[in-house]
Amino acid sequence: MKRVNITSLILVIYVIVMAVIGWPGNDPEKGYTEYIIIILVSLGIIGLLRYVQIKRLKNREEMKKEKNKE
């Protein structure tokens, strides 16, 4: 497995564990919408991080290919 996959998997597992720990329970006073928004934003940031890591790796591979041609 590539390092990007491992990093993404660990972060998603972390978000899931934190979501379970922070579950508001049956208390209607607590904001479920805020809870869900925080989870979705966290998953979005993980997706963005994954995209940036993959793009960086592709750029690095292209630079290695160009360096080997010279």
Predicted model as a PDB file, atoms N, CA, C, CB and O in Angstrom, pLDDT in the B-factor column:
MODEL        1                                                                  
ATOM      1  N   MET A   1       0.834  -1.186   0.000  1.00 60.00           N  
ATOM      2  CA  MET A   1       0.000   0.000   0.000  1.00 60.00           C  
ATOM      3  C   MET A   1       0.872   1.241   0.000  1.00 60.00           C  
ATOM      4  CB  MET A   1      -0.945   0.003   1.206  1.00 60.00           C  
ATOM      5  O   MET A   1       1.916   1.300   0.650  1.00 60.00           O  
ATOM      6  N   LYS A   2       0.414   2.222  -0.745  1.00 84.00           N  
ATOM      7  CA  LYS A   2       1.177   3.457  -0.780  1.00 84.00           C  
ATOM      8  C   LYS A   2       0.996   4.234   0.520  1.00 84.00           C  
ATOM      9  CB  LYS A   2       0.758   4.314  -1.979  1.00 84.00           C  
ATOM     10  O   LYS A   2       0.031   4.039   1.260  1.00 84.00           O  
ATOM     11  N   ARG A   3       1.933   5.098   0.765  1.00 86.00           N  
ATOM     12  CA  ARG A   3       1.914   5.908   1.983  1.00 86.00           C  
ATOM     13  C   ARG A   3       0.658   6.802   2.041  1.00 86.00           C  
ATOM     14  CB  ARG A   3       3.189   6.775   2.061  1.00 86.00           C  
ATOM     15  O   ARG A   3       0.116   7.053   3.116  1.00 86.00           O  
ATOM     16  N   VAL A   4       0.212   7.272   0.875  1.00 89.00           N  
ATOM     17  CA  VAL A   4      -0.978   8.133   0.816  1.00 89.00           C  
ATOM     18  C   VAL A   4      -2.199   7.367   1.317  1.00 89.00           C  
ATOM     19  CB  VAL A   4      -1.219   8.647  -0.631  1.00 89.00           C  
ATOM     20  O   VAL A   4      -3.002   7.905   2.079  1.00 89.00           O  
ATOM     21  N   ASN A   5      -2.340   6.114   0.890  1.00 91.00           N  
ATOM     22  CA  ASN A   5      -3.478   5.305   1.320  1.00 91.00           C  
ATOM     23  C   ASN A   5      -3.450   5.043   2.819  1.00 91.00           C  
ATOM     24  CB  ASN A   5      -3.499   3.987   0.566  1.00 91.00           C  
ATOM     25  O   ASN A   5      -4.483   5.100   3.487  1.00 91.00           O  
ATOM     26  N   ILE A   6      -2.278   4.759   3.337  1.00 93.00           N  
ATOM     27  CA  ILE A   6      -2.140   4.480   4.762  1.00 93.00           C  
ATOM     28  C   ILE A   6      -2.481   5.724   5.577  1.00 93.00           C  
ATOM     29  CB  ILE A   6      -0.712   3.997   5.087  1.00 93.00           C  
ATOM     30  O   ILE A   6      -3.215   5.642   6.562  1.00 93.00           O  
ATOM     31  N   THR A   7      -1.949   6.875   5.168  1.00 93.00           N  
ATOM     32  CA  THR A   7      -2.226   8.123   5.872  1.00 93.00           C  
ATOM     33  C   THR A   7      -3.720   8.436   5.863  1.00 93.00           C  
ATOM     34  CB  THR A   7      -1.441   9.276   5.240  1.00 93.00           C  
ATOM     35  O   THR A   7      -4.293   8.781   6.896  1.00 93.00           O  
ATOM     36  N   SER A   8      -4.342   8.316   4.701  1.00 94.00           N  
ATOM     37  CA  SER A   8      -5.777   8.604   4.590  1.00 94.00           C  
ATOM     38  C   SER A   8      -6.595   7.645   5.448  1.00 94.00           C  
ATOM     39  CB  SER A   8      -6.231   8.516   3.124  1.00 94.00           C  
ATOM     40  O   SER A   8      -7.537   8.062   6.122  1.00 94.00           O  
ATOM     41  N   LEU A   9      -6.244   6.387   5.425  1.00 95.00           N  
ATOM     42  CA  LEU A   9      -6.970   5.383   6.197  1.00 95.00           C  
ATOM     43  C   LEU A   9      -6.861   5.659   7.694  1.00 95.00           C  
ATOM     44  CB  LEU A   9      -6.440   3.981   5.879  1.00 95.00           C  
ATOM     45  O   LEU A   9      -7.854   5.576   8.416  1.00 95.00           O  
ATOM     46  N   ILE A  10      -5.676   5.984   8.152  1.00 96.00           N  
ATOM     47  CA  ILE A  10      -5.473   6.283   9.578  1.00 96.00           C  
ATOM     48  C   ILE A  10      -6.283   7.509   9.988  1.00 96.00           C  
ATOM     49  CB  ILE A  10      -3.972   6.512   9.880  1.00 96.00           C  
ATOM     50  O   ILE A  10      -6.888   7.517  11.060  1.00 96.00           O  
ATOM     51  N   LEU A  11      -6.303   8.546   9.150  1.00 95.00           N  
ATOM     52  CA  LEU A  11      -7.052   9.750   9.481  1.00 95.00           C  
ATOM     53  C   LEU A  11      -8.559   9.500   9.495  1.00 95.00           C  
ATOM     54  CB  LEU A  11      -6.721  10.853   8.496  1.00 95.00           C  
ATOM     55  O   LEU A  11      -9.265  10.037  10.349  1.00 95.00           O  
ATOM     56  N   VAL A  12      -9.058   8.695   8.564  1.00 96.00           N  
ATOM     57  CA  VAL A  12     -10.491   8.378   8.544  1.00 96.00           C  
ATOM     58  C   VAL A  12     -10.861   7.566   9.780  1.00 96.00           C  
ATOM     59  CB  VAL A  12     -10.867   7.601   7.254  1.00 96.00           C  
ATOM     60  O   VAL A  12     -11.901   7.812  10.390  1.00 96.00           O  
ATOM     61  N   ILE A  13     -10.031   6.608  10.153  1.00 97.00           N  
ATOM     62  CA  ILE A  13     -10.286   5.831  11.368  1.00 97.00           C  
ATOM     63  C   ILE A  13     -10.283   6.745  12.586  1.00 97.00           C  
ATOM     64  CB  ILE A  13      -9.233   4.713  11.533  1.00 97.00           C  
ATOM     65  O   ILE A  13     -11.106   6.584  13.487  1.00 97.00           O  
ATOM     66  N   TYR A  14      -9.368   7.696  12.617  1.00 96.00           N  
ATOM     67  CA  TYR A  14      -9.315   8.652  13.724  1.00 96.00           C  
ATOM     68  C   TYR A  14     -10.606   9.466  13.808  1.00 96.00           C  
ATOM     69  CB  TYR A  14      -8.109   9.590  13.564  1.00 96.00           C  
ATOM     70  O   TYR A  14     -11.149   9.659  14.896  1.00 96.00           O  
ATOM     71  N   VAL A  15     -11.099   9.942  12.665  1.00 95.00           N  
ATOM     72  CA  VAL A  15     -12.337  10.719  12.657  1.00 95.00           C  
ATOM     73  C   VAL A  15     -13.506   9.866  13.136  1.00 95.00           C  
ATOM     74  CB  VAL A  15     -12.622  11.270  11.249  1.00 95.00           C  
ATOM     75  O   VAL A  15     -14.360  10.348  13.881  1.00 95.00           O  
ATOM     76  N   ILE A  16     -13.553   8.608  12.718  1.00 94.00           N  
ATOM     77  CA  ILE A  16     -14.630   7.712  13.147  1.00 94.00           C  
ATOM     78  C   ILE A  16     -14.588   7.507  14.662  1.00 94.00           C  
ATOM     79  CB  ILE A  16     -14.524   6.353  12.421  1.00 94.00           C  
ATOM     80  O   ILE A  16     -15.620   7.574  15.328  1.00 94.00           O  
ATOM     81  N   VAL A  17     -13.405   7.259  15.198  1.00 94.00           N  
ATOM     82  CA  VAL A  17     -13.271   7.058  16.642  1.00 94.00           C  
ATOM     83  C   VAL A  17     -13.677   8.318  17.399  1.00 94.00           C  
ATOM     84  CB  VAL A  17     -11.826   6.664  17.002  1.00 94.00           C  
ATOM     85  O   VAL A  17     -14.386   8.233  18.402  1.00 94.00           O  
ATOM     86  N   MET A  18     -13.238   9.477  16.934  1.00 92.00           N  
ATOM     87  CA  MET A  18     -13.605  10.724  17.597  1.00 92.00           C  
ATOM     88  C   MET A  18     -15.104  10.991  17.486  1.00 92.00           C  
ATOM     89  CB  MET A  18     -12.818  11.893  17.002  1.00 92.00           C  
ATOM     90  O   MET A  18     -15.704  11.549  18.405  1.00 92.00           O  
ATOM     91  N   ALA A  19     -15.712  10.596  16.369  1.00 89.00           N  
ATOM     92  CA  ALA A  19     -17.156  10.773  16.200  1.00 89.00           C  
ATOM     93  C   ALA A  19     -17.922   9.896  17.183  1.00 89.00           C  
ATOM     94  CB  ALA A  19     -17.576  10.446  14.756  1.00 89.00           C  
ATOM     95  O   ALA A  19     -18.932  10.319  17.744  1.00 89.00           O  
ATOM     96  N   VAL A  20     -17.442   8.680  17.388  1.00 89.00           N  
ATOM     97  CA  VAL A  20     -18.104   7.780  18.338  1.00 89.00           C  
ATOM     98  C   VAL A  20     -17.945   8.309  19.766  1.00 89.00           C  
ATOM     99  CB  VAL A  20     -17.525   6.344  18.226  1.00 89.00           C  
ATOM    100  O   VAL A  20     -18.894   8.284  20.549  1.00 89.00           O  
ATOM    101  N   ILE A  21     -16.763   8.779  20.095  1.00 88.00           N  
ATOM    102  CA  ILE A  21     -16.522   9.305  21.445  1.00 88.00           C  
ATOM    103  C   ILE A  21     -17.354  10.569  21.683  1.00 88.00           C  
ATOM    104  CB  ILE A  21     -15.014   9.608  21.650  1.00 88.00           C  
ATOM    105  O   ILE A  21     -17.878  10.768  22.779  1.00 88.00           O  
ATOM    106  N   GLY A  22     -17.476  11.414  20.674  1.00 83.00           N  
ATOM    107  CA  GLY A  22     -18.169  12.681  20.842  1.00 83.00           C  
ATOM    108  C   GLY A  22     -19.648  12.649  20.543  1.00 83.00           C  
ATOM    109  O   GLY A  22     -20.282  13.703  20.496  1.00 83.00           O  
ATOM    110  N   TRP A  23     -20.228  11.465  20.335  1.00 82.00           N  
ATOM    111  CA  TRP A  23     -21.652  11.358  20.000  1.00 82.00           C  
ATOM    112  C   TRP A  23     -22.481  12.059  21.072  1.00 82.00           C  
ATOM    113  CB  TRP A  23     -22.084   9.867  19.863  1.00 82.00           C  
ATOM    114  O   TRP A  23     -22.325  11.781  22.261  1.00 82.00           O  
ATOM    115  N   PRO A  24     -23.366  12.974  20.650  1.00 76.00           N  
ATOM    116  CA  PRO A  24     -24.144  13.739  21.625  1.00 76.00           C  
ATOM    117  C   PRO A  24     -25.127  12.897  22.436  1.00 76.00           C  
ATOM    118  CB  PRO A  24     -24.896  14.821  20.920  1.00 76.00           C  
ATOM    119  O   PRO A  24     -25.573  13.347  23.492  1.00 76.00           O  
ATOM    120  N   GLY A  25     -25.471  11.726  21.998  1.00 74.00           N  
ATOM    121  CA  GLY A  25     -26.391  10.885  22.753  1.00 74.00           C  
ATOM    122  C   GLY A  25     -27.835  11.263  22.510  1.00 74.00           C  
ATOM    123  O   GLY A  25     -28.177  11.785  21.449  1.00 74.00           O  
ATOM    124  N   ASN A  26     -28.671  11.005  23.474  1.00 70.00           N  
ATOM    125  CA  ASN A  26     -30.099  11.266  23.338  1.00 70.00           C  
ATOM    126  C   ASN A  26     -30.506  12.640  23.843  1.00 70.00           C  
ATOM    127  CB  ASN A  26     -30.877  10.220  24.070  1.00 70.00           C  
ATOM    128  O   ASN A  26     -31.697  12.937  23.926  1.00 70.00           O  
ATOM    129  N   ASP A  27     -29.563  13.462  24.171  1.00 71.00           N  
ATOM    130  CA  ASP A  27     -29.837  14.792  24.692  1.00 71.00           C  
ATOM    131  C   ASP A  27     -30.240  15.723  23.540  1.00 71.00           C  
ATOM    132  CB  ASP A  27     -28.600  15.352  25.449  1.00 71.00           C  
ATOM    133  O   ASP A  27     -29.398  16.058  22.707  1.00 71.00           O  
ATOM    134  N   PRO A  28     -31.508  16.147  23.479  1.00 63.00           N  
ATOM    135  CA  PRO A  28     -31.946  17.006  22.370  1.00 63.00           C  
ATOM    136  C   PRO A  28     -31.370  18.416  22.434  1.00 63.00           C  
ATOM    137  CB  PRO A  28     -33.451  17.087  22.354  1.00 63.00           C  
ATOM    138  O   PRO A  28     -31.462  19.171  21.465  1.00 63.00           O  
ATOM    139  N   GLU A  29     -30.781  18.772  23.560  1.00 71.00           N  
ATOM    140  CA  GLU A  29     -30.200  20.104  23.713  1.00 71.00           C  
ATOM    141  C   GLU A  29     -28.936  20.272  22.864  1.00 71.00           C  
ATOM    142  CB  GLU A  29     -29.879  20.371  25.184  1.00 71.00           C  
ATOM    143  O   GLU A  29     -28.610  21.377  22.433  1.00 71.00           O  
ATOM    144  N   LYS A  30     -28.242  19.178  22.635  1.00 71.00           N  
ATOM    145  CA  LYS A  30     -26.985  19.248  21.901  1.00 71.00           C  
ATOM    146  C   LYS A  30     -27.273  19.315  20.405  1.00 71.00           C  
ATOM    147  CB  LYS A  30     -26.082  18.034  22.232  1.00 71.00           C  
ATOM    148  O   LYS A  30     -28.254  18.747  19.925  1.00 71.00           O  
ATOM    149  N   GLY A  31     -26.419  20.008  19.686  1.00 76.00           N  
ATOM    150  CA  GLY A  31     -26.647  20.232  18.260  1.00 76.00           C  
ATOM    151  C   GLY A  31     -26.121  19.098  17.394  1.00 76.00           C  
ATOM    152  O   GLY A  31     -24.912  18.915  17.248  1.00 76.00           O  
ATOM    153  N   TYR A  32     -27.042  18.349  16.830  1.00 82.00           N  
ATOM    154  CA  TYR A  32     -26.642  17.283  15.912  1.00 82.00           C  
ATOM    155  C   TYR A  32     -26.107  17.853  14.604  1.00 82.00           C  
ATOM    156  CB  TYR A  32     -27.821  16.350  15.633  1.00 82.00           C  
ATOM    157  O   TYR A  32     -25.212  17.273  13.989  1.00 82.00           O  
ATOM    158  N   THR A  33     -26.655  18.991  14.179  1.00 84.00           N  
ATOM    159  CA  THR A  33     -26.180  19.564  12.922  1.00 84.00           C  
ATOM    160  C   THR A  33     -24.726  19.999  13.045  1.00 84.00           C  
ATOM    161  CB  THR A  33     -27.056  20.754  12.505  1.00 84.00           C  
ATOM    162  O   THR A  33     -23.936  19.789  12.125  1.00 84.00           O  
ATOM    163  N   GLU A  34     -24.371  20.595  14.161  1.00 85.00           N  
ATOM    164  CA  GLU A  34     -22.979  20.998  14.370  1.00 85.00           C  
ATOM    165  C   GLU A  34     -22.065  19.768  14.393  1.00 85.00           C  
ATOM    166  CB  GLU A  34     -22.839  21.800  15.689  1.00 85.00           C  
ATOM    167  O   GLU A  34     -20.965  19.793  13.841  1.00 85.00           O  
ATOM    168  N   TYR A  35     -22.521  18.719  15.022  1.00 85.00           N  
ATOM    169  CA  TYR A  35     -21.765  17.459  15.107  1.00 85.00           C  
ATOM    170  C   TYR A  35     -21.511  16.895  13.710  1.00 85.00           C  
ATOM    171  CB  TYR A  35     -22.528  16.419  15.971  1.00 85.00           C  
ATOM    172  O   TYR A  35     -20.388  16.508  13.387  1.00 85.00           O  
ATOM    173  N   ILE A  36     -22.551  16.851  12.888  1.00 90.00           N  
ATOM    174  CA  ILE A  36     -22.428  16.295  11.534  1.00 90.00           C  
ATOM    175  C   ILE A  36     -21.575  17.197  10.651  1.00 90.00           C  
ATOM    176  CB  ILE A  36     -23.818  16.101  10.901  1.00 90.00           C  
ATOM    177  O   ILE A  36     -20.779  16.705   9.851  1.00 90.00           O  
ATOM    178  N   ILE A  37     -21.732  18.509  10.789  1.00 92.00           N  
ATOM    179  CA  ILE A  37     -20.934  19.441   9.989  1.00 92.00           C  
ATOM    180  C   ILE A  37     -19.452  19.287  10.305  1.00 92.00           C  
ATOM    181  CB  ILE A  37     -21.382  20.892  10.239  1.00 92.00           C  
ATOM    182  O   ILE A  37     -18.622  19.302   9.396  1.00 92.00           O  
ATOM    183  N   ILE A  38     -19.115  19.142  11.567  1.00 91.00           N  
ATOM    184  CA  ILE A  38     -17.707  18.971  11.952  1.00 91.00           C  
ATOM    185  C   ILE A  38     -17.139  17.696  11.350  1.00 91.00           C  
ATOM    186  CB  ILE A  38     -17.560  18.942  13.486  1.00 91.00           C  
ATOM    187  O   ILE A  38     -16.004  17.691  10.872  1.00 91.00           O  
ATOM    188  N   ILE A  39     -17.907  16.620  11.364  1.00 94.00           N  
ATOM    189  CA  ILE A  39     -17.445  15.362  10.775  1.00 94.00           C  
ATOM    190  C   ILE A  39     -17.245  15.518   9.272  1.00 94.00           C  
ATOM    191  CB  ILE A  39     -18.446  14.227  11.063  1.00 94.00           C  
ATOM    192  O   ILE A  39     -16.228  15.077   8.736  1.00 94.00           O  
ATOM    193  N   LEU A  40     -18.204  16.142   8.586  1.00 95.00           N  
ATOM    194  CA  LEU A  40     -18.100  16.318   7.137  1.00 95.00           C  
ATOM    195  C   LEU A  40     -16.925  17.224   6.759  1.00 95.00           C  
ATOM    196  CB  LEU A  40     -19.403  16.899   6.585  1.00 95.00           C  
ATOM    197  O   LEU A  40     -16.233  16.962   5.775  1.00 95.00           O  
ATOM    198  N   VAL A  41     -16.699  18.275   7.527  1.00 96.00           N  
ATOM    199  CA  VAL A  41     -15.559  19.157   7.257  1.00 96.00           C  
ATOM    200  C   VAL A  41     -14.247  18.396   7.460  1.00 96.00           C  
ATOM    201  CB  VAL A  41     -15.605  20.412   8.173  1.00 96.00           C  
ATOM    202  O   VAL A  41     -13.310  18.556   6.677  1.00 96.00           O  
ATOM    203  N   SER A  42     -14.179  17.577   8.497  1.00 96.00           N  
ATOM    204  CA  SER A  42     -12.972  16.782   8.749  1.00 96.00           C  
ATOM    205  C   SER A  42     -12.713  15.817   7.587  1.00 96.00           C  
ATOM    206  CB  SER A  42     -13.107  15.997  10.080  1.00 96.00           C  
ATOM    207  O   SER A  42     -11.578  15.680   7.132  1.00 96.00           O  
ATOM    208  N   LEU A  43     -13.759  15.156   7.114  1.00 96.00           N  
ATOM    209  CA  LEU A  43     -13.599  14.236   5.988  1.00 96.00           C  
ATOM    210  C   LEU A  43     -13.222  14.987   4.713  1.00 96.00           C  
ATOM    211  CB  LEU A  43     -14.889  13.436   5.766  1.00 96.00           C  
ATOM    212  O   LEU A  43     -12.453  14.479   3.897  1.00 96.00           O  
ATOM    213  N   GLY A  44     -13.756  16.188   4.540  1.00 97.00           N  
ATOM    214  CA  GLY A  44     -13.390  17.007   3.381  1.00 97.00           C  
ATOM    215  C   GLY A  44     -11.922  17.406   3.414  1.00 97.00           C  
ATOM    216  O   GLY A  44     -11.243  17.392   2.387  1.00 97.00           O  
ATOM    217  N   ILE A  45     -11.439  17.758   4.590  1.00 97.00           N  
ATOM    218  CA  ILE A  45     -10.024  18.122   4.733  1.00 97.00           C  
ATOM    219  C   ILE A  45      -9.134  16.912   4.453  1.00 97.00           C  
ATOM    220  CB  ILE A  45      -9.743  18.678   6.154  1.00 97.00           C  
ATOM    221  O   ILE A  45      -8.078  17.046   3.834  1.00 97.00           O  
ATOM    222  N   ILE A  46      -9.559  15.737   4.906  1.00 96.00           N  
ATOM    223  CA  ILE A  46      -8.792  14.518   4.626  1.00 96.00           C  
ATOM    224  C   ILE A  46      -8.758  14.263   3.123  1.00 96.00           C  
ATOM    225  CB  ILE A  46      -9.401  13.298   5.370  1.00 96.00           C  
ATOM    226  O   ILE A  46      -7.717  13.892   2.580  1.00 96.00           O  
ATOM    227  N   GLY A  47      -9.886  14.459   2.451  1.00 96.00           N  
ATOM    228  CA  GLY A  47      -9.932  14.294   0.994  1.00 96.00           C  
ATOM    229  C   GLY A  47      -9.018  15.280   0.287  1.00 96.00           C  
ATOM    230  O   GLY A  47      -8.319  14.916  -0.659  1.00 96.00           O  
ATOM    231  N   LEU A  48      -9.020  16.522   0.741  1.00 97.00           N  
ATOM    232  CA  LEU A  48      -8.150  17.541   0.158  1.00 97.00           C  
ATOM    233  C   LEU A  48      -6.677  17.194   0.383  1.00 97.00           C  
ATOM    234  CB  LEU A  48      -8.469  18.921   0.756  1.00 97.00           C  
ATOM    235  O   LEU A  48      -5.853  17.343  -0.520  1.00 97.00           O  
ATOM    236  N   LEU A  49      -6.357  16.739   1.572  1.00 95.00           N  
ATOM    237  CA  LEU A  49      -4.985  16.322   1.875  1.00 95.00           C  
ATOM    238  C   LEU A  49      -4.555  15.172   0.971  1.00 95.00           C  
ATOM    239  CB  LEU A  49      -4.861  15.908   3.349  1.00 95.00           C  
ATOM    240  O   LEU A  49      -3.430  15.158   0.471  1.00 95.00           O  
ATOM    241  N   ARG A  50      -5.446  14.213   0.761  1.00 95.00           N  
ATOM    242  CA  ARG A  50      -5.148  13.078  -0.118  1.00 95.00           C  
ATOM    243  C   ARG A  50      -4.878  13.554  -1.541  1.00 95.00           C  
ATOM    244  CB  ARG A  50      -6.311  12.067  -0.110  1.00 95.00           C  
ATOM    245  O   ARG A  50      -3.940  13.089  -2.188  1.00 95.00           O  
ATOM    246  N   TYR A  51      -5.703  14.485  -2.028  1.00 95.00           N  
ATOM    247  CA  TYR A  51      -5.525  15.036  -3.370  1.00 95.00           C  
ATOM    248  C   TYR A  51      -4.172  15.724  -3.506  1.00 95.00           C  
ATOM    249  CB  TYR A  51      -6.649  16.021  -3.695  1.00 95.00           C  
ATOM    250  O   TYR A  51      -3.465  15.521  -4.493  1.00 95.00           O  
ATOM    251  N   VAL A  52      -3.815  16.530  -2.525  1.00 95.00           N  
ATOM    252  CA  VAL A  52      -2.543  17.251  -2.567  1.00 95.00           C  
ATOM    253  C   VAL A  52      -1.366  16.274  -2.519  1.00 95.00           C  
ATOM    254  CB  VAL A  52      -2.452  18.253  -1.399  1.00 95.00           C  
ATOM    255  O   VAL A  52      -0.374  16.464  -3.223  1.00 95.00           O  
ATOM    256  N   GLN A  53      -1.470  15.235  -1.694  1.00 93.00           N  
ATOM    257  CA  GLN A  53      -0.384  14.255  -1.604  1.00 93.00           C  
ATOM    258  C   GLN A  53      -0.208  13.508  -2.928  1.00 93.00           C  
ATOM    259  CB  GLN A  53      -0.657  13.255  -0.465  1.00 93.00           C  
ATOM    260  O   GLN A  53       0.922  13.299  -3.371  1.00 93.00           O  
ATOM    261  N   ILE A  54      -1.297  13.108  -3.554  1.00 93.00           N  
ATOM    262  CA  ILE A  54      -1.205  12.388  -4.829  1.00 93.00           C  
ATOM    263  C   ILE A  54      -0.614  13.287  -5.900  1.00 93.00           C  
ATOM    264  CB  ILE A  54      -2.590  11.874  -5.270  1.00 93.00           C  
ATOM    265  O   ILE A  54       0.232  12.849  -6.680  1.00 93.00           O  
ATOM    266  N   LYS A  55      -1.052  14.541  -5.947  1.00 95.00           N  
ATOM    267  CA  LYS A  55      -0.525  15.482  -6.930  1.00 95.00           C  
ATOM    268  C   LYS A  55       0.970  15.704  -6.721  1.00 95.00           C  
ATOM    269  CB  LYS A  55      -1.275  16.817  -6.850  1.00 95.00           C  
ATOM    270  O   LYS A  55       1.733  15.774  -7.685  1.00 95.00           O  
ATOM    271  N   ARG A  56       1.384  15.813  -5.468  1.00 93.00           N  
ATOM    272  CA  ARG A  56       2.807  16.012  -5.165  1.00 93.00           C  
ATOM    273  C   ARG A  56       3.637  14.809  -5.606  1.00 93.00           C  
ATOM    274  CB  ARG A  56       3.006  16.264  -3.662  1.00 93.00           C  
ATOM    275  O   ARG A  56       4.725  14.969  -6.159  1.00 93.00           O  
ATOM    276  N   LEU A  57       3.116  13.598  -5.357  1.00 92.00           N  
ATOM    277  CA  LEU A  57       3.844  12.402  -5.775  1.00 92.00           C  
ATOM    278  C   LEU A  57       3.975  12.321  -7.289  1.00 92.00           C  
ATOM    279  CB  LEU A  57       3.152  11.156  -5.251  1.00 92.00           C  
ATOM    280  O   LEU A  57       5.026  11.935  -7.801  1.00 92.00           O  
ATOM    281  N   LYS A  58       2.913  12.681  -8.011  1.00 93.00           N  
ATOM    282  CA  LYS A  58       2.979  12.673  -9.478  1.00 93.00           C  
ATOM    283  C   LYS A  58       3.998  13.671  -9.988  1.00 93.00           C  
ATOM    284  CB  LYS A  58       1.610  12.980 -10.079  1.00 93.00           C  
ATOM    285  O   LYS A  58       4.759  13.372 -10.909  1.00 93.00           O  
ATOM    286  N   ASN A  59       4.020  14.862  -9.393  1.00 95.00           N  
ATOM    287  CA  ASN A  59       5.011  15.867  -9.793  1.00 95.00           C  
ATOM    288  C   ASN A  59       6.426  15.383  -9.509  1.00 95.00           C  
ATOM    289  CB  ASN A  59       4.756  17.194  -9.065  1.00 95.00           C  
ATOM    290  O   ASN A  59       7.337  15.607 -10.305  1.00 95.00           O  
ATOM    291  N   ARG A  60       6.604  14.722  -8.380  1.00 92.00           N  
ATOM    292  CA  ARG A  60       7.924  14.204  -8.032  1.00 92.00           C  
ATOM    293  C   ARG A  60       8.384  13.136  -9.028  1.00 92.00           C  
ATOM    294  CB  ARG A  60       7.908  13.629  -6.614  1.00 92.00           C  
ATOM    295  O   ARG A  60       9.551  13.112  -9.419  1.00 92.00           O  
ATOM    296  N   GLU A  61       7.465  12.254  -9.438  1.00 92.00           N  
ATOM    297  CA  GLU A  61       7.797  11.215 -10.415  1.00 92.00           C  
ATOM    298  C   GLU A  61       8.145  11.824 -11.769  1.00 92.00           C  
ATOM    299  CB  GLU A  61       6.631  10.231 -10.567  1.00 92.00           C  
ATOM    300  O   GLU A  61       9.074  11.363 -12.432  1.00 92.00           O  
ATOM    301  N   GLU A  62       7.404  12.864 -12.190  1.00 93.00           N  
ATOM    302  CA  GLU A  62       7.699  13.532 -13.451  1.00 93.00           C  
ATOM    303  C   GLU A  62       9.078  14.184 -13.415  1.00 93.00           C  
ATOM    304  CB  GLU A  62       6.629  14.578 -13.763  1.00 93.00           C  
ATOM    305  O   GLU A  62       9.817  14.132 -14.397  1.00 93.00           O  
ATOM    306  N   MET A  63       9.422  14.794 -12.287  1.00 93.00           N  
ATOM    307  CA  MET A  63      10.734  15.431 -12.173  1.00 93.00           C  
ATOM    308  C   MET A  63      11.849  14.391 -12.228  1.00 93.00           C  
ATOM    309  CB  MET A  63      10.828  16.239 -10.870  1.00 93.00           C  
ATOM    310  O   MET A  63      12.912  14.647 -12.794  1.00 93.00           O  
ATOM    311  N   LYS A  64      11.606  13.201 -11.634  1.00 92.00           N  
ATOM    312  CA  LYS A  64      12.611  12.145 -11.692  1.00 92.00           C  
ATOM    313  C   LYS A  64      12.797  11.662 -13.119  1.00 92.00           C  
ATOM    314  CB  LYS A  64      12.220  10.976 -10.786  1.00 92.00           C  
ATOM    315  O   LYS A  64      13.924  11.409 -13.543  1.00 92.00           O  
ATOM    316  N   LYS A  65      11.706  11.531 -13.868  1.00 91.00           N  
ATOM    317  CA  LYS A  65      11.788  11.098 -15.263  1.00 91.00           C  
ATOM    318  C   LYS A  65      12.557  12.113 -16.104  1.00 91.00           C  
ATOM    319  CB  LYS A  65      10.381  10.888 -15.843  1.00 91.00           C  
ATOM    320  O   LYS A  65      13.395  11.736 -16.922  1.00 91.00           O  
ATOM    321  N   GLU A  66      12.272  13.402 -15.901  1.00 90.00           N  
ATOM    322  CA  GLU A  66      12.980  14.452 -16.632  1.00 90.00           C  
ATOM    323  C   GLU A  66      14.454  14.463 -16.281  1.00 90.00           C  
ATOM    324  CB  GLU A  66      12.365  15.816 -16.339  1.00 90.00           C  
ATOM    325  O   GLU A  66      15.299  14.690 -17.146  1.00 90.00           O  
ATOM    326  N   LYS A  67      14.770  14.219 -15.016  1.00 89.00           N  
ATOM    327  CA  LYS A  67      16.164  14.216 -14.581  1.00 89.00           C  
ATOM    328  C   LYS A  67      16.909  13.039 -15.196  1.00 89.00           C  
ATOM    329  CB  LYS A  67      16.254  14.162 -13.046  1.00 89.00           C  
ATOM    330  O   LYS A  67      18.077  13.169 -15.563  1.00 89.00           O  
ATOM    331  N   ASN A  68      16.239  11.884 -15.314  1.00 89.00           N  
ATOM    332  CA  ASN A  68      16.878  10.708 -15.892  1.00 89.00           C  
ATOM    333  C   ASN A  68      17.084  10.856 -17.393  1.00 89.00           C  
ATOM    334  CB  ASN A  68      16.051   9.470 -15.605  1.00 89.00           C  
ATOM    335  O   ASN A  68      18.013  10.258 -17.934  1.00 89.00           O  
ATOM    336  N   LYS A  69      16.256  11.629 -18.083  1.00 83.00           N  
ATOM    337  CA  LYS A  69      16.414  11.842 -19.521  1.00 83.00           C  
ATOM    338  C   LYS A  69      17.627  12.698 -19.824  1.00 83.00           C  
ATOM    339  CB  LYS A  69      15.168  12.489 -20.101  1.00 83.00           C  
ATOM    340  O   LYS A  69      18.252  12.548 -20.874  1.00 83.00           O  
ATOM    341  N   GLU A  70      17.963  13.594 -18.910  1.00 75.00           N  
ATOM    342  CA  GLU A  70      19.086  14.510 -19.152  1.00 75.00           C  
ATOM    343  C   GLU A  70      20.389  13.865 -18.964  1.00 75.00           C  
ATOM    344  CB  GLU A  70      19.011  15.687 -18.272  1.00 75.00           C  
ATOM    345  O   GLU A  70      21.426  14.507 -19.131  1.00 75.00           O  
TER     346      GLU A  70                                                      
ENDMDL                                                                          
END                                                                             
